[in-house]
Amino acid sequence: MFAYAVRRLGIGAVLLLSLTLVTYFLFFAVPSDPAKQACGKNCNEEQIEQTRVALGYDKPWIAQWGDFMTGLVKGRDFPADEELRANNPNIVTHCAAPCMGFSFVNQQTVNEILSGAFPISASIAVVALVFWVTGGVLFGILAAMTKGSFLDRGLVGLTLIAYAFPSFFIGKFLITYVSIKWGWVEYPAYLSIEEGGVSGWLSSLFLPALTLALLFLAGYVRITRSYVLESLSEDYIRTAKAKGLSQRTMIFKHALRAALTPLVTMIGLDFAGLLGGAIITENVFAYNGLGVVALQSFTSDDLPTMVGLVILIGSFVILANIIVDILYAVIDPRVRLG
Amino acid sequence: MSDLDTHGSVSADVAGGDPEAVEGKSPFQLAMGRFRRDKLTLVALGFVVTYVTAAIAAPFLVKAGVLDPYTTNQDLIGPDTIPIGKWGGISWEHPLGIEPGIGRDALSRIWYGMTFSLGIALTATLFAIGLGVIIGIVSGGAGGKTDAVLGRLTDLTLAFPQTLMVLALYSLGLAFITGTLHVPGGDLANAVYVTAILGLFGWTGVGRLIRGQVLSIREREFVEAARMIGASKMRIYFREILPNLWAPILIMFSLYMPIFVSAEAALSFLGVGIKPPTPTLGNVLADSLDYAQADFVYFFAPAALIAIIVVSFNLLGDGLRDALDPKADR
């Protein structure tokens, strides 16, 4: 088990390294001029050149990647140019390890930008996860137990329709009609736990989390339904029934067990992706999480923030993959040997 | 189909009616039989055929002047930028009303926009499936080191956040497409960018599925026979193995189309892709968000059409899977 975990971690580390390398290659190896964008529209050639040197864009991409990795491990000082730093100590910003870069547009380290937005994205992701996993598993079991009935079709059909509408439409609909026009829910505005307490925090997350959950619900209903259906026809379920187990024990302890492995995989990967911000949902509701940061850095050509975000989300996904694989080995001992 | 389910066919025939005429059926005929019995899938297929035909017809209708997605009917717009009349200005000339603000015919924009949306989704689907099939076949067929490397490539591709990459690579990608590839800027370059990125980050699912299938196919006798007579690797991959993969490819096709139709809409919302005045379902819907309360018809219609497309393609995909691969329940 331990050896397996170590091997998975090793692969993860290699993947992470390749992720940063490919990201840097994609963004900095192609002929483009990030300095021009960072400098703004009114810069002349000389100013652009200065910006380029100050930001370190004059170096080859592999050297920039090296700087980034050094910053990740040891921290860095900005601007990137040493001479400039020595002459103007007042403009130097120190970025402690793990340094993700410095946003020229916002005059802030990427770490500050990302860590400010992260709690909001994580909050939405956690509440949405609870919604769609409980909803998906319960509806899936219900559908499986009433296979072919009106209820089964209704559940599968309705969740599919909810998935089919674009989520920015659903979000906008919830804001405009459910909240503003009909007044069923308060107008969604993010409250942190310090501001609104746990209940205020939760209720402020209701609509965005619902919007996000509807996107995933259909898939979880289907997976749960089909695995539970499959295991309901297995011999061990018949045995369980024959020895007089209650329906609840039979479903939750025996039939659901088969669905556990695929569910764990899906949950791990979906959740990891969402920790990096639900771009659409956050922007529809104007909740300033990582998804809003992503769109802002796109519109303002804030390359360092974008690179930091890509690498952050990529590492979440890689980490989730490792955790899922290790959990797999715990749930299903056969995996370890394979 | 890889499995000859002859027992099933005989008993099904006997149960189905005439016990005298027990005839062998090809796997394809069996699949067609299963497909025809599946009412819901047939309905979904009806929908798909209808709107695909409509989408193909749209450019001709625009040329003939039946659909007019560009004329601005400012006389039908009230001073509050909202169309005059009930339900977003629905009338015989404008069955879905007109666009608030600019005043173009809503039905024409949605209908013609569907052509662009489906076109983008189709190109991206073909690209993603093409990539996935090639990588899957080579990975599963070669095995060993090649398989390991391609497996890690899949993991790496999955680690990149797709939506974010679309945004992040936008200016670079567009510069590359117009500059290096000499594609004229504007709608075409935007469409090329969106399809390329969706394909480049979307092939992983197909790749994994095809690899799995190839792993079992390559142990079959006909592949062994081909190997025995000294067929080249390319021949084995693409002449022997590939023809056996049409069922999963067809299923994947109808499951990828709706994903990319949704993706086009989502990207339009974020400001990436074909831009107005050229309509797509995504940019019409993104534009309608400002009128969500003032003009519900204009807000709801493009979203509903996207939903119909997504649902019907999904149902068709499920039906195809049930018909072509009866053993796979999910």
Interface residues (C-beta under 8 A of the other chain):
Chain A: I11 V14 L15 S18 L19 V22 L26 F27 V30 S32 Q37 L160 I161 Y163 A164 F165 P166 S167 F168 F169 K172 F173 I175 T176 Y177 I180 K181 R222 I223 S226 Y227 L229 E230 L269 G273 G276 I279 I280 N283 A294 L295 F298 T299 D301 M306 V307 L309 V310 I313 G314 V317 I318 N321
Chain B: R152 D155 L156 L158 A159 F160 P161 T163 L164 M165 L167 A168 L169 Y170 S171 L172 A175 F176 P258 S262 A265 A266 F269 L270 G271 G282 L285 A286 L289 A292 Q293 F299 A303 A304 I306 A307 I308 I309 V310 V311 N314 L315 D329 R330
